[in-house]
């Protein structure tokens, strides 16, 4: 990191190098003081200090408005307050925008709930990751290295790249909204310059036919009488867990072997053809529960769809010798059965309801055995012998 004796003329002449999101130049005279030069041309004085063993950052103000002398005086006052255990950010919060936790809980979440079906995922990311790491920070004080540190710590705790990327997405979108809404104190999107982590989307967990039979047999011993038909229906349709939980009799046409899913992840209506196995499950369920019920798999305790079947599922998968199998892996298994039966990726895409064929392409590696069969179609040609 560059260190120099900051002067008014020298600060004004600073510029961010091409290809970088910002440049930090520290002052040799005042410990912790630096000027942060952004790629968009803005620059701010900031000071780093430690409070209760943690490093924090305070934005002092626009470097084009403050002199170096004023910035040093402000930094000195902040460092003195930190020495006695008082956080200097508390007075500066109005100038640096709202606290990150307050913005995401009071403004971001109500907004995304109005249109986003997966808002609960955002809420989980906010409560479990953003609030513990950055919740007490003023949004205007958050800089790219702060976010990079959050992601690095998540990776160190073993979180998958996909989870880390979801946190980045929520941060980017939140700051984008704050800038769009003109929230005071927000001048940049610090998450914008951070690249997503590379995700390994290969699907490794899928059932063999023998494992499927073993799993369904284990389900029959469950105290939840609906566990077995729910799991079987997931396997036969490849539908998402929530789609099956919310399935209504009014959306199922057994005569035409068609299931209409009005609410999907993409927000579009989807029509799922029903196999003989799926129809058999529905016929038995209609006999068991009666078609007077609104939902196909009604929770007998609540009269509403199931919220979770984890306890029964966890017991049954362990009994079947598949302790790591997830409910979502049944969807992967459905896709693998299709691919290994020679069905095209386009057909799999339509049946799973994927909007992008690239999502479906993750299952292509499951058909290796069929590829070996395919190459055997090339006739063996006897090569001429050497003379």
Secondary structure, 3 states (H helix, E strand, C coil): CEEECCCHHHHHCCCCCCCCCEEEEEECCCCCEEEEEECCCCEEEEEEEEECCEEEEEEEEECCCCCHHHHHHHHHHHHHHHHCCCCCHHHHHHHHCCEHHHHHHHHHHHHHHCCCCCHHHHHHHHHHHHHHHHCCCEHHHCCHHHHHHHHHHHHHCCCCHHHHHHHHHHHHHHHHHHHHCCCCCCCCCCCCCCCCCCCCCCCCCCCCHHHHHHHHHHHCCCCCCCHHHHHHHHHHHCCCHHHHHCCEHHHEECCCCEEEECCCCCCCCEEEECCHHHHHHHHHHHHHHCCCCCECCECCCCCCECCCCHHHHHHHHHHCCCCCCCCHHHHHHHHHHHHHCCCCHHHHHHHHCCCCHHHHHHHHHHHHHHHHHHHCCCCCCCCCCCC
